[in-house]
Amino acid sequence: MRESTRIKDFLFWGESFTLDPKYGEQICDEILRRGIRIEWSTTSRVDSLNERLLEKMKRSGCVMLGLGIESISQEVLDTAKKTDQP
């Protein structure tokens, strides 16, 4: 893929990659199965990660993981209309 398209890296945008760990693992498994050598990154909620998924992400080419870290201040969370629900 890298040679034929000249794509060398890409970003999976949104929390869906890790929100359902099986979904993220399936993508990683397919990248590995096909032998695709590419660097990629994604974003995630901290509470939707697990060690198995992180290991597969690393092996399949993930080079950067953006994490959403919320404020401890309830006032800031209220202002941003953030809740503890996904």
C-alpha positions, 0 to 999 in steps of 0.5 A: 500500500505504501509503495503504490499510494505513497501514503506513509501515515494516517490518522483514525479520527474519533474515539470509535477506534478504542471505544469498542476495543474489538473494533480497534483490534480487528483493524490492527489484526487486518493491518498485521495480516496484510503486512501493511507497513504504515505509521498511524495515530488515533485518539481515545478516551483513557477509560476505553483502553486496555493492554491487549489493544495497546499492544496490537496498536503498537505492533500494527504501526500506531506511533501516536495516541492522543488522550482526552484528559478531563479537568478535575474541576467540576466548575470547568466540566459543567461549563464545558457541559461534560459528564462522566458518561461516554 
